[in-house]
Amino acid sequence: MYKIDQEKCIGCGMCVSVCPYGAIKIGTDGKAIIDQKKCQQCGKCAPICPMQVIKLIK
């Protein structure tokens, strides 16, 4: 499961643009949110994040 550190997320939307499953959206607070039901753990979001706040949690 991937998790986004909400305190450090700047809401740039880079992760949203690379997610092939539409699992990431920008919430009303301007921060990225991962829908765990849609996430297929492909890992495309983590390396594109300029703040490096997306981490794989086991």
PDB file of N, CA, C and O in Angstrom:
ATOM      1  N   MET A   1       0.842  -1.166   0.000  1.00  0.00           N
ATOM      2  CA  MET A   1       0.000   0.000   0.000  1.00  0.00           C
ATOM      3  C   MET A   1       0.899   1.246   0.000  1.00  0.00           C
ATOM      4  O   MET A   1       1.874   1.326   0.747  1.00  0.00           O
ATOM      5  N   TYR A   2       0.550   2.199  -0.845  1.00  0.00           N
ATOM      6  CA  TYR A   2       1.262   3.469  -0.885  1.00  0.00           C
ATOM      7  C   TYR A   2       0.539   4.484  -0.017  1.00  0.00           C
ATOM      8  O   TYR A   2      -0.689   4.498   0.058  1.00  0.00           O
ATOM      9  N   LYS A   3       1.316   5.326   0.634  1.00  0.00           N
ATOM     10  CA  LYS A   3       0.753   6.348   1.509  1.00  0.00           C
ATOM     11  C   LYS A   3       1.430   7.678   1.214  1.00  0.00           C
ATOM     12  O   LYS A   3       2.628   7.726   0.935  1.00  0.00           O
ATOM     13  N   ILE A   4       0.657   8.754   1.278  1.00  0.00           N
ATOM     14  CA  ILE A   4       1.167  10.102   1.049  1.00  0.00           C
ATOM     15  C   ILE A   4       1.234  10.838   2.383  1.00  0.00           C
ATOM     16  O   ILE A   4       0.258  10.876   3.132  1.00  0.00           O
ATOM     17  N   ASP A   5       2.395  11.421   2.671  1.00  0.00           N
ATOM     18  CA  ASP A   5       2.555  12.237   3.873  1.00  0.00           C
ATOM     19  C   ASP A   5       1.809  13.549   3.625  1.00  0.00           C
ATOM     20  O   ASP A   5       2.302  14.427   2.916  1.00  0.00           O
ATOM     21  N   GLN A   6       0.637  13.675   4.204  1.00  0.00           N
ATOM     22  CA  GLN A   6      -0.240  14.820   3.973  1.00  0.00           C
ATOM     23  C   GLN A   6       0.369  16.140   4.444  1.00  0.00           C
ATOM     24  O   GLN A   6       0.080  17.193   3.876  1.00  0.00           O
ATOM     25  N   GLU A   7       1.194  16.090   5.459  1.00  0.00           N
ATOM     26  CA  GLU A   7       1.796  17.317   5.981  1.00  0.00           C
ATOM     27  C   GLU A   7       2.818  17.903   5.009  1.00  0.00           C
ATOM     28  O   GLU A   7       3.014  19.117   4.971  1.00  0.00           O
ATOM     29  N   LYS A   8       3.467  17.046   4.228  1.00  0.00           N
ATOM     30  CA  LYS A   8       4.529  17.505   3.332  1.00  0.00           C
ATOM     31  C   LYS A   8       4.098  17.626   1.876  1.00  0.00           C
ATOM     32  O   LYS A   8       4.817  18.209   1.064  1.00  0.00           O
ATOM     33  N   CYS A   9       2.935  17.082   1.538  1.00  0.00           N
ATOM     34  CA  CYS A   9       2.439  17.133   0.157  1.00  0.00           C
ATOM     35  C   CYS A   9       2.148  18.583  -0.220  1.00  0.00           C
ATOM     36  O   CYS A   9       1.516  19.318   0.539  1.00  0.00           O
ATOM     37  N   ILE A  10       2.622  18.990  -1.415  1.00  0.00           N
ATOM     38  CA  ILE A  10       2.387  20.367  -1.875  1.00  0.00           C
ATOM     39  C   ILE A  10       1.246  20.445  -2.892  1.00  0.00           C
ATOM     40  O   ILE A  10       0.921  21.527  -3.381  1.00  0.00           O
ATOM     41  N   GLY A  11       0.643  19.302  -3.207  1.00  0.00           N
ATOM     42  CA  GLY A  11      -0.513  19.288  -4.105  1.00  0.00           C
ATOM     43  C   GLY A  11      -0.195  19.657  -5.543  1.00  0.00           C
ATOM     44  O   GLY A  11      -1.026  20.253  -6.228  1.00  0.00           O
ATOM     45  N   CYS A  12       0.991  19.311  -6.006  1.00  0.00           N
ATOM     46  CA  CYS A  12       1.412  19.687  -7.362  1.00  0.00           C
ATOM     47  C   CYS A  12       0.669  18.924  -8.464  1.00  0.00           C
ATOM     48  O   CYS A  12       0.555  19.407  -9.590  1.00  0.00           O
ATOM     49  N   GLY A  13       0.164  17.727  -8.132  1.00  0.00           N
ATOM     50  CA  GLY A  13      -0.594  16.935  -9.098  1.00  0.00           C
ATOM     51  C   GLY A  13       0.234  16.047  -9.998  1.00  0.00           C
ATOM     52  O   GLY A  13      -0.315  15.389 -10.881  1.00  0.00           O
ATOM     53  N   MET A  14       1.538  16.009  -9.800  1.00  0.00           N
ATOM     54  CA  MET A  14       2.386  15.148 -10.626  1.00  0.00           C
ATOM     55  C   MET A  14       1.976  13.677 -10.497  1.00  0.00           C
ATOM     56  O   MET A  14       1.930  12.954 -11.492  1.00  0.00           O
ATOM     57  N   CYS A  15       1.686  13.246  -9.291  1.00  0.00           N
ATOM     58  CA  CYS A  15       1.296  11.856  -9.061  1.00  0.00           C
ATOM     59  C   CYS A  15      -0.041  11.546  -9.738  1.00  0.00           C
ATOM     60  O   CYS A  15      -0.248  10.449 -10.259  1.00  0.00           O
ATOM     61  N   VAL A  16      -0.933  12.518  -9.722  1.00  0.00           N
ATOM     62  CA  VAL A  16      -2.240  12.351 -10.367  1.00  0.00           C
ATOM     63  C   VAL A  16      -2.051  12.107 -11.860  1.00  0.00           C
ATOM     64  O   VAL A  16      -2.712  11.252 -12.450  1.00  0.00           O
ATOM     65  N   SER A  17      -1.146  12.865 -12.457  1.00  0.00           N
ATOM     66  CA  SER A  17      -0.948  12.784 -13.906  1.00  0.00           C
ATOM     67  C   SER A  17      -0.297  11.482 -14.361  1.00  0.00           C
ATOM     68  O   SER A  17      -0.485  11.079 -15.509  1.00  0.00           O
ATOM     69  N   VAL A  18       0.464  10.810 -13.492  1.00  0.00           N
ATOM     70  CA  VAL A  18       1.131   9.574 -13.912  1.00  0.00           C
ATOM     71  C   VAL A  18       0.405   8.300 -13.499  1.00  0.00           C
ATOM     72  O   VAL A  18       0.771   7.213 -13.947  1.00  0.00           O
ATOM     73  N   CYS A  19      -0.609   8.413 -12.659  1.00  0.00           N
ATOM     74  CA  CYS A  19      -1.319   7.211 -12.193  1.00  0.00           C
ATOM     75  C   CYS A  19      -2.206   6.652 -13.307  1.00  0.00           C
ATOM     76  O   CYS A  19      -3.178   7.291 -13.707  1.00  0.00           O
ATOM     77  N   PRO A  20      -1.872   5.463 -13.806  1.00  0.00           N
ATOM     78  CA  PRO A  20      -2.667   4.890 -14.890  1.00  0.00           C
ATOM     79  C   PRO A  20      -4.018   4.332 -14.447  1.00  0.00           C
ATOM     80  O   PRO A  20      -4.837   3.966 -15.290  1.00  0.00           O
ATOM     81  N   TYR A  21      -4.259   4.263 -13.153  1.00  0.00           N
ATOM     82  CA  TYR A  21      -5.488   3.679 -12.631  1.00  0.00           C
ATOM     83  C   TYR A  21      -6.464   4.718 -12.080  1.00  0.00           C
ATOM     84  O   TYR A  21      -7.553   4.371 -11.622  1.00  0.00           O
ATOM     85  N   GLY A  22      -6.077   5.979 -12.126  1.00  0.00           N
ATOM     86  CA  GLY A  22      -6.949   7.030 -11.601  1.00  0.00           C
ATOM     87  C   GLY A  22      -7.157   6.930 -10.109  1.00  0.00           C
ATOM     88  O   GLY A  22      -8.203   7.322  -9.592  1.00  0.00           O
ATOM     89  N   ALA A  23      -6.157   6.402  -9.413  1.00  0.00           N
ATOM     90  CA  ALA A  23      -6.289   6.164  -7.975  1.00  0.00           C
ATOM     91  C   ALA A  23      -5.920   7.366  -7.125  1.00  0.00           C
ATOM     92  O   ALA A  23      -6.179   7.373  -5.922  1.00  0.00           O
ATOM     93  N   ILE A  24      -5.317   8.385  -7.731  1.00  0.00           N
ATOM     94  CA  ILE A  24      -4.878   9.543  -6.956  1.00  0.00           C
ATOM     95  C   ILE A  24      -5.641  10.775  -7.423  1.00  0.00           C
ATOM     96  O   ILE A  24      -5.798  11.028  -8.618  1.00  0.00           O
ATOM     97  N   LYS A  25      -6.102  11.520  -6.450  1.00  0.00           N
ATOM     98  CA  LYS A  25      -6.827  12.754  -6.734  1.00  0.00           C
ATOM     99  C   LYS A  25      -6.334  13.835  -5.775  1.00  0.00           C
ATOM    100  O   LYS A  25      -5.746  13.532  -4.737  1.00  0.00           O
ATOM    101  N   ILE A  26      -6.574  15.081  -6.124  1.00  0.00           N
ATOM    102  CA  ILE A  26      -6.281  16.186  -5.214  1.00  0.00           C
ATOM    103  C   ILE A  26      -7.556  16.467  -4.428  1.00  0.00           C
ATOM    104  O   ILE A  26      -8.607  16.741  -5.007  1.00  0.00           O
ATOM    105  N   GLY A  27      -7.452  16.398  -3.113  1.00  0.00           N
ATOM    106  CA  GLY A  27      -8.600  16.595  -2.248  1.00  0.00           C
ATOM    107  C   GLY A  27      -8.955  18.056  -2.078  1.00  0.00           C
ATOM    108  O   GLY A  27      -8.294  18.936  -2.629  1.00  0.00           O
ATOM    109  N   THR A  28      -9.986  18.304  -1.324  1.00  0.00           N
ATOM    110  CA  THR A  28     -10.463  19.665  -1.092  1.00  0.00           C
ATOM    111  C   THR A  28      -9.446  20.520  -0.329  1.00  0.00           C
ATOM    112  O   THR A  28      -9.497  21.749  -0.382  1.00  0.00           O
ATOM    113  N   ASP A  29      -8.533  19.868   0.371  1.00  0.00           N
ATOM    114  CA  ASP A  29      -7.501  20.603   1.107  1.00  0.00           C
ATOM    115  C   ASP A  29      -6.272  20.891   0.244  1.00  0.00           C
ATOM    116  O   ASP A  29      -5.300  21.481   0.715  1.00  0.00           O
ATOM    117  N   GLY A  30      -6.323  20.465  -1.037  1.00  0.00           N
ATOM    118  CA  GLY A  30      -5.217  20.715  -1.949  1.00  0.00           C
ATOM    119  C   GLY A  30      -4.104  19.697  -1.875  1.00  0.00           C
ATOM    120  O   GLY A  30      -3.040  19.899  -2.461  1.00  0.00           O
ATOM    121  N   LYS A  31      -4.328  18.607  -1.164  1.00  0.00           N
ATOM    122  CA  LYS A  31      -3.325  17.554  -1.005  1.00  0.00           C
ATOM    123  C   LYS A  31      -3.755  16.307  -1.775  1.00  0.00           C
ATOM    124  O   LYS A  31      -4.946  16.056  -1.956  1.00  0.00           O
ATOM    125  N   ALA A  32      -2.774  15.537  -2.223  1.00  0.00           N
ATOM    126  CA  ALA A  32      -3.062  14.308  -2.960  1.00  0.00           C
ATOM    127  C   ALA A  32      -3.587  13.224  -2.025  1.00  0.00           C
ATOM    128  O   ALA A  32      -3.143  13.094  -0.885  1.00  0.00           O
ATOM    129  N   ILE A  33      -4.532  12.458  -2.529  1.00  0.00           N
ATOM    130  CA  ILE A  33      -5.143  11.354  -1.778  1.00  0.00           C
ATOM    131  C   ILE A  33      -5.123  10.116  -2.665  1.00  0.00           C
ATOM    132  O   ILE A  33      -5.460  10.191  -3.847  1.00  0.00           O
ATOM    133  N   ILE A  34      -4.731   8.980  -2.102  1.00  0.00           N
ATOM    134  CA  ILE A  34      -4.736   7.722  -2.840  1.00  0.00           C
ATOM    135  C   ILE A  34      -5.964   6.912  -2.457  1.00  0.00           C
ATOM    136  O   ILE A  34      -6.212   6.655  -1.279  1.00  0.00           O
ATOM    137  N   ASP A  35      -6.730   6.513  -3.467  1.00  0.00           N
ATOM    138  CA  ASP A  35      -7.868   5.608  -3.254  1.00  0.00           C
ATOM    139  C   ASP A  35      -7.288   4.193  -3.262  1.00  0.00           C
ATOM    140  O   ASP A  35      -6.951   3.664  -4.322  1.00  0.00           O
ATOM    141  N   GLN A  36      -7.175   3.591  -2.100  1.00  0.00           N
ATOM    142  CA  GLN A  36      -6.527   2.287  -1.971  1.00  0.00           C
ATOM    143  C   GLN A  36      -7.256   1.181  -2.736  1.00  0.00           C
ATOM    144  O   GLN A  36      -6.643   0.179  -3.105  1.00  0.00           O
ATOM    145  N   LYS A  37      -8.549   1.353  -2.975  1.00  0.00           N
ATOM    146  CA  LYS A  37      -9.307   0.345  -3.724  1.00  0.00           C
ATOM    147  C   LYS A  37      -8.927   0.352  -5.203  1.00  0.00           C
ATOM    148  O   LYS A  37      -8.992  -0.683  -5.867  1.00  0.00           O
ATOM    149  N   LYS A  38      -8.528   1.517  -5.720  1.00  0.00           N
ATOM    150  CA  LYS A  38      -8.139   1.629  -7.126  1.00  0.00           C
ATOM    151  C   LYS A  38      -6.646   1.416  -7.344  1.00  0.00           C
ATOM    152  O   LYS A  38      -6.229   1.023  -8.433  1.00  0.00           O
ATOM    153  N   CYS A  39      -5.836   1.674  -6.314  1.00  0.00           N
ATOM    154  CA  CYS A  39      -4.383   1.583  -6.431  1.00  0.00           C
ATOM    155  C   CYS A  39      -3.944   0.144  -6.703  1.00  0.00           C
ATOM    156  O   CYS A  39      -4.332  -0.778  -5.985  1.00  0.00           O
ATOM    157  N   GLN A  40      -3.132  -0.036  -7.745  1.00  0.00           N
ATOM    158  CA  GLN A  40      -2.624  -1.354  -8.101  1.00  0.00           C
ATOM    159  C   GLN A  40      -1.152  -1.516  -7.727  1.00  0.00           C
ATOM    160  O   GLN A  40      -0.511  -2.488  -8.128  1.00  0.00           O
ATOM    161  N   GLN A  41      -0.619  -0.569  -6.964  1.00  0.00           N
ATOM    162  CA  GLN A  41       0.754  -0.588  -6.469  1.00  0.00           C
ATOM    163  C   GLN A  41       1.782  -0.721  -7.590  1.00  0.00           C
ATOM    164  O   GLN A  41       2.753  -1.470  -7.480  1.00  0.00           O
ATOM    165  N   CYS A  42       1.549   0.018  -8.662  1.00  0.00           N
ATOM    166  CA  CYS A  42       2.474  -0.030  -9.800  1.00  0.00           C
ATOM    167  C   CYS A  42       3.766   0.733  -9.518  1.00  0.00           C
ATOM    168  O   CYS A  42       4.801   0.457 -10.125  1.00  0.00           O
ATOM    169  N   GLY A  43       3.703   1.696  -8.592  1.00  0.00           N
ATOM    170  CA  GLY A  43       4.889   2.431  -8.204  1.00  0.00           C
ATOM    171  C   GLY A  43       5.268   3.611  -9.079  1.00  0.00           C
ATOM    172  O   GLY A  43       6.349   4.174  -8.908  1.00  0.00           O
ATOM    173  N   LYS A  44       4.416   3.998 -10.006  1.00  0.00           N
ATOM    174  CA  LYS A  44       4.747   5.116 -10.890  1.00  0.00           C
ATOM    175  C   LYS A  44       4.672   6.465 -10.179  1.00  0.00           C
ATOM    176  O   LYS A  44       5.330   7.418 -10.593  1.00  0.00           O
ATOM    177  N   CYS A  45       3.894   6.552  -9.137  1.00  0.00           N
ATOM    178  CA  CYS A  45       3.693   7.820  -8.445  1.00  0.00           C
ATOM    179  C   CYS A  45       4.871   8.235  -7.565  1.00  0.00           C
ATOM    180  O   CYS A  45       5.239   9.409  -7.534  1.00  0.00           O
ATOM    181  N   ALA A  46       5.453   7.293  -6.862  1.00  0.00           N
ATOM    182  CA  ALA A  46       6.494   7.630  -5.886  1.00  0.00           C
ATOM    183  C   ALA A  46       7.714   8.330  -6.482  1.00  0.00           C
ATOM    184  O   ALA A  46       8.138   9.351  -5.940  1.00  0.00           O
ATOM    185  N   PRO A  47       8.296   7.828  -7.572  1.00  0.00           N
ATOM    186  CA  PRO A  47       9.499   8.495  -8.075  1.00  0.00           C
ATOM    187  C   PRO A  47       9.250   9.852  -8.731  1.00  0.00           C
ATOM    188  O   PRO A  47      10.181  10.648  -8.859  1.00  0.00           O
ATOM    189  N   ILE A  48       8.027  10.130  -9.145  1.00  0.00           N
ATOM    190  CA  ILE A  48       7.714  11.401  -9.816  1.00  0.00           C
ATOM    191  C   ILE A  48       7.457  12.527  -8.811  1.00  0.00           C
ATOM    192  O   ILE A  48       7.493  13.700  -9.181  1.00  0.00           O
ATOM    193  N   CYS A  49       7.204  12.191  -7.568  1.00  0.00           N
ATOM    194  CA  CYS A  49       6.882  13.190  -6.541  1.00  0.00           C
ATOM    195  C   CYS A  49       8.113  14.052  -6.218  1.00  0.00           C
ATOM    196  O   CYS A  49       9.137  13.540  -5.765  1.00  0.00           O
ATOM    197  N   PRO A  50       7.997  15.379  -6.461  1.00  0.00           N
ATOM    198  CA  PRO A  50       9.151  16.252  -6.201  1.00  0.00           C
ATOM    199  C   PRO A  50       9.500  16.387  -4.716  1.00  0.00           C
ATOM    200  O   PRO A  50      10.631  16.722  -4.366  1.00  0.00           O
ATOM    201  N   MET A  51       8.537  16.128  -3.862  1.00  0.00           N
ATOM    202  CA  MET A  51       8.755  16.219  -2.420  1.00  0.00           C
ATOM    203  C   MET A  51       9.096  14.863  -1.805  1.00  0.00           C
ATOM    204  O   MET A  51       9.442  14.780  -0.626  1.00  0.00           O
ATOM    205  N   GLN A  52       8.997  13.815  -2.595  1.00  0.00           N
ATOM    206  CA  GLN A  52       9.278  12.439  -2.151  1.00  0.00           C
ATOM    207  C   GLN A  52       8.472  12.059  -0.903  1.00  0.00           C
ATOM    208  O   GLN A  52       9.010  11.538   0.074  1.00  0.00           O
ATOM    209  N   VAL A  53       7.166  12.336  -0.971  1.00  0.00           N
ATOM    210  CA  VAL A  53       6.294  12.059   0.167  1.00  0.00           C
ATOM    211  C   VAL A  53       5.403  10.826  -0.032  1.00  0.00           C
ATOM    212  O   VAL A  53       4.568  10.515   0.816  1.00  0.00           O
ATOM    213  N   ILE A  54       5.588  10.132  -1.155  1.00  0.00           N
ATOM    214  CA  ILE A  54       4.798   8.915  -1.394  1.00  0.00           C
ATOM    215  C   ILE A  54       5.666   7.716  -1.091  1.00  0.00           C
ATOM    216  O   ILE A  54       6.702   7.507  -1.723  1.00  0.00           O
ATOM    217  N   LYS A  55       5.240   6.935  -0.124  1.00  0.00           N
ATOM    218  CA  LYS A  55       6.041   5.804   0.361  1.00  0.00           C
ATOM    219  C   LYS A  55       5.233   4.519   0.315  1.00  0.00           C
ATOM    220  O   LYS A  55       4.022   4.521   0.531  1.00  0.00           O
ATOM    221  N   LEU A  56       5.927   3.421   0.030  1.00  0.00           N
ATOM    222  CA  LEU A  56       5.323   2.102   0.078  1.00  0.00           C
ATOM    223  C   LEU A  56       5.333   1.633   1.530  1.00  0.00           C
ATOM    224  O   LEU A  56       6.385   1.536   2.161  1.00  0.00           O
ATOM    225  N   ILE A  57       4.141   1.346   2.043  1.00  0.00           N
ATOM    226  CA  ILE A  57       3.976   0.865   3.415  1.00  0.00           C
ATOM    227  C   ILE A  57       3.614  -0.608   3.334  1.00  0.00           C
ATOM    228  O   ILE A  57       2.666  -0.981   2.643  1.00  0.00           O
ATOM    229  N   LYS A  58       4.358  -1.435   4.030  1.00  0.00           N
ATOM    230  CA  LYS A  58       4.092  -2.882   3.997  1.00  0.00           C
ATOM    231  C   LYS A  58       3.290  -3.314   5.188  1.00  0.00           C
ATOM    232  O   LYS A  58       2.975  -4.496   5.325  1.00  0.00           O
TER     233      LYS A  58
END
